[in-house]
Amino acid sequence: MDVGYNAYDNITPESIKAEILAELTSSVETREGSYANTLVSPAAYQMWLVYQLIPWIIQLGFPDETSGQLIDGRAEDFGLVRTPGLRAEVTMEFTIAAGLSRTPSIPEGTVVLTQDGLQFALTEAVVFTGLTGSAHAQAAQPGRAYNVEADTITMMQRNISGVTSCTNPDAAYGGTDEETDAAFLARYKEFLQRPISSGNRNHYIAWAKEVSGITFAECLAIWNGPGTVKVIVAGPDKAPVDADIVSDVAAHIEQERPIGASVTVVSVTELPINVTATVSLASGTSLQSVKDQLDETLSQMLLDLPFGTSKTILHTKVLSLLLACDGVEGYSAFTVNGGSANISATAEQTPVVGTLNITSGGS
């Protein structure tokens, strides 16, 4: 039986059975219902079941982004564990009506939520001072989606008499998603391809990525003199992470690092790339269409820039992306961040699409 790397895809119980019967001598009766045919049928089916395991076995040895939990099994051999998601934290503020004979009780566990239905539960009872009170709350589920903006958690799942309003004066923070298959696979491959030894540069990068919320990390050795190490971190899409996650990274590295190193951990900051242009458009082309196209292609170009090192955003490259937009026939004015020079970004900056001010005019 010819079984190449992908030959099992076309194997069926019937094809296995047919090949076995074909090997029998002509003196053996093999017609449907015969003893030989009946005897071979269950054996062929069991052989087919074994072939169904081959894709699983291949993915276990050579996982890809579609391998799911098989990535965990392979990575676990090297002590790598998928980072879990974390629940966002927030401080809630409640207001009660004036003139109440008794201050309402808002106990631990009370559920508050956003207009979109994202739920948070109080982790302590509300303590009132006058007509307002506050309490800490935690998201019902892990995830970045729960890092909501200020004044967006404004509903209570159950109305409490005397309570007139609730809100979060500050944005929620600290919510992270579970490490994706793609990110975990990339970290696993990076572990295999970048040698790690006691406290070398690769080791600091690996330690940082073991913390929930960190997808990208870079290590700058001797950045401020002998014995100093700076670790630059970012979340998915090279986005900045909040101070709590930075502190978690610093604490984790502190537990693992060799004695003697002075370690600084920082999050990237965003560097907006603002584009202003006057373009001539083909008939039927809208400015919004051009903006959408430029937003997409410029975002991808910026995302493809190297992480944790100085980089340059070429003025001419951004212009070429604009001129490549469907319906753009020419331009009469074009600036990036207000000028015609290339834009430099430091190792600690993530360039992102800022304001796209595209207007229509002659070429």
Secondary structure, 3 states (H helix, E strand, C coil): CCCCCCHHHHCCHHHHHHHHHHHCCCCCCCCCCCHHHHHHHHHHHHHHHHHHCHHHHHHHHCCCCCCCHHHHHHHHCCCCCCCCCEEEEEEEEEEECCCCCCCCCCCCCCEEEECCCCEEEECCCCEEECCEEEEEEEEEEECHHHCCCCCCEEEECCCCCCEEEEECCCCCECCECCCCHHHHHHHHHHHHHCCCCCCCHHHHHHHHHCCCCCCEEEEEECCCCCCEEEEEEECHHHCCCCHHHHHHHHHHHHHHCCCCCEEEEEECEEEEEEEEEEEEECCCCCHHHHHHHHHHHHHHHHHCCCCCCCEEECHHHHHHHHHCCCCEEEEEEEEECCECCCEEECCCEEEEEEEEEEEECCC
